[in-house]
Amino acid sequence: MDSAASSAWRFRSSGTSPTQRCTRALASTGPAYEAIQNVGEAEFHRAAVEQAQGQLRDGLPLRAEINVVGYLARKPEGAQRA
């Protein structure tokens, strides 16, 4: 069973730049791990910061819209635990 939803992360300006916090949050996701393995950490970081900077709006927090997919597995009735 799976379900998909749209979500948004918001990063306000306080201390660390919102683009840096957004990039770190994005890098912590599973798909980012695979991207980092393919293009390298430096290139991933550069591209993520570039994309985040394009979303900045004066006076507003940085907003990153993401699609989230969750998977739920269930053990069949009567199945024994391994």
VOBA-1610 file (N, C-alpha, C; in pm, whole numbers, padded with zeros to 5 digits, always signed):
BEGIN
Met+00085-00116+00000Met+00000+00000+00000Met+00089+00122+00000Asp+00060+00218-00083Asp+00136+00342-00080Asp+00040+00460-00091Ser+00091+00574-00051Ser+00012+00696-00064Ser+00108+00810-00095Ala+00060+00906-00170Ala+00142+01020-00208Ala+00074+01148-00162Ala+00153+01246-00127Ala+00100+01374-00084Ala+00201+01481-00119Ser+00152+01601-00131Ser+00239+01715-00154Ser+00261+01783-00020Ser+00380+01827+00003Ser+00415+01890+00130Ser+00505+02009+00100Ala+00523+02094+00199Ala+00613+02208+00181Ala+00698+02227+00306Trp+00825+02250+00285Trp+00916+02285+00394Trp+00934+02436+00388Arg+00939+02499+00504Arg+00961+02644+00510Arg+01086+02671+00595Phe+01172+02758+00546Phe+01297+02791+00614Phe+01305+02942+00631Arg+01295+02987+00754Arg+01302+03131+00783Arg+01449+03174+00796Ser+01470+03304+00783Ser+01604+03360+00800Ser+01632+03376+00949Ser+01722+03296+01001Ser+01766+03311+01140Ser+01895+03231+01156Gly+02002+03300+01185Gly+02131+03231+01199Gly+02183+03184+01065Thr+02173+03054+01040Thr+02218+02994+00914Thr+02126+03039+00801Ser+02180+03057+00683Ser+02097+03101+00571Ser+01990+02997+00538Pro+01872+03040+00496Pro+01767+02944+00463Pro+01806+02851+00349Thr+01888+02898+00255Thr+01928+02809+00145Thr+02017+02697+00198Gln+02104+02727+00294Gln+02191+02623+00352Gln+02109+02522+00431Arg+02012+02568+00509Arg+01927+02476+00585Arg+01842+02390+00493Cys+01790+02450+00387Cys+01710+02375+00289Cys+01795+02267+00223Thr+01916+02302+00185Thr+02006+02207+00121Thr+02039+02091+00214Arg+02065+02120+00342Arg+02094+02013+00439Arg+01973+01922+00458Ala+01853+01982+00466Ala+01731+01901+00484Ala+01710+01811+00362Leu+01728+01867+00244Leu+01711+01789+00122Leu+01814+01676+00115Ala+01938+01705+00154Ala+02044+01604+00148Ala+02019+01488+00243Ser+01933+01507+00343Ser+01907+01400+00440Ser+01803+01300+00391Thr+01744+01322+00275Thr+01640+01232+00224Thr+01702+01115+00148Gly+01628+01006+00137Gly+01676+00888+00066Gly+01712+00913-00079Pro+01624+00979-00158Pro+01660+01004-00298Pro+01785+01091-00313Ala+01808+01182-00219Ala+01927+01266-00226Ala+02053+01182-00208Tyr+02045+01080-00123Tyr+02161+00992-00103Tyr+02206+00934-00236Glu+02111+00885-00314Glu+02146+00827-00444Glu+02202+00933-00538Ala+02143+01053-00536Ala+02194+01160-00621Ala+02336+01198-00582Ile+02363+01207-00452Ile+02497+01241-00405Ile+02597+01134-00448Gln+02557+01008-00442Gln+02645+00899-00484Gln+02677+00908-00633Asn+02582+00959-00713Asn+02602+00966-00858Asn+02678+01089-00904Val+02650+01206-00846Val+02714+01330-00895Val+02817+01386-00799Gly+02823+01335-00677Gly+02917+01385-00578Gly+02853+01490-00489Glu+02904+01497-00366Glu+02847+01588-00267Glu+02858+01735-00308Ala+02971+01775-00362Ala+02992+01915-00399Ala+02894+01959-00508Glu+02876+01875-00610Glu+02785+01910-00720Glu+02640+01911-00671Phe+02604+01814-00587Phe+02469+01811-00531Phe+02443+01940-00452His+02538+01976-00366His+02523+02097-00284His+02510+02221-00372Arg+02596+02232-00474Arg+02592+02349-00563Arg+02456+02361-00630Ala+02406+02250-00686Ala+02278+02252-00757Ala+02162+02279-00662Ala+02166+02222-00542Ala+02059+02244-00445Ala+02054+02390-00400Val+02169+02450-00374Val+02174+02591-00334Val+02123+02678-00449Glu+02163+02648-00571Glu+02117+02724-00687Glu+01965+02720-00700Gln+01908+02600-00685Gln+01762+02586-00693Gln+01693+02660-00578Ala+01748+02650-00457Ala+01689+02716-00341Ala+01693+02867-00356Gln+01804+02921-00406Gln+01815+03065-00424Gln+01712+03118-00524Gly+01674+03035-00621Gly+01573+03074-00717Gly+01433+03083-00656Gln+01416+03025-00536Gln+01286+03028-00469Gln+01274+03140-00366Leu+01384+03211-00339Leu+01382+03317-00238Leu+01293+03434-00282Arg+01215+03486-00188Arg+01131+03604-00210Arg+01150+03697-00091Asp+01172+03827-00119Asp+01194+03924-00012Asp+01083+03921+00091Gly+01123+03913+00218Gly+01027+03917+00327Gly+00952+03788+00354Leu+00976+03684+00276Leu+00906+03557+00294Leu+01006+03447+00326Pro+00963+03345+00403Pro+01053+03232+00426Pro+01072+03153+00296Leu+01186+03088+00285Leu+01211+03001+00171Leu+01113+02885+00179Arg+01044+02857+00072Arg+00945+02749+00068Arg+00988+02647-00036Ala+01002+02524+00007Ala+01041+02415-00082Ala+00927+02315-00088Glu+00862+02305-00203Glu+00754+02208-00218Glu+00812+02075-00262Ile+00768+01969-00194Ile+00818+01835-00223Ile+00701+01739-00232Asn+00719+01634-00307Asn+00622+01525-00311Asn+00671+01416-00218Val+00583+01369-00133Val+00617+01268-00034Val+00540+01141-00066Val+00609+01029-00063Val+00545+00899-00083Val+00576+00813+00038Gly+00473+00751+00091Gly+00492+00662+00204Gly+00448+00522+00168Tyr+00517+00422+00219Tyr+00483+00283+00193Tyr+00450+00215+00324Leu+00349+00133+00322Leu+00308+00059+00439Leu+00301-00089+00403Ala+00372-00171+00477Ala+00370-00315+00452Ala+00297-00382+00568Arg+00222-00483+00534Arg+00150-00560+00636Arg+00181-00709+00618Lys+00196-00775+00729Lys+00220-00918+00730Lys+00088-00987+00699Pro+00086-01083+00607Pro-00036-01155+00577Pro-00090-01227+00701Glu-00220-01239+00711Glu-00283-01310+00822Glu-00224-01451+00834Gly-00188-01490+00954Gly-00137-01624+00977Gly+00011-01643+00947Ala+00078-01545+00893Ala+00222-01558+00861Ala+00302-01553+00989Gln+00407-01633+00994Gln+00497-01638+01111Gln+00608-01535+01094Arg+00647-01478+01206Arg+00758-01383+01205Arg+00890-01456+01183Ala+00975-01404+01099Ala+01104-01470+01068Ala+01204-01448+01178
//
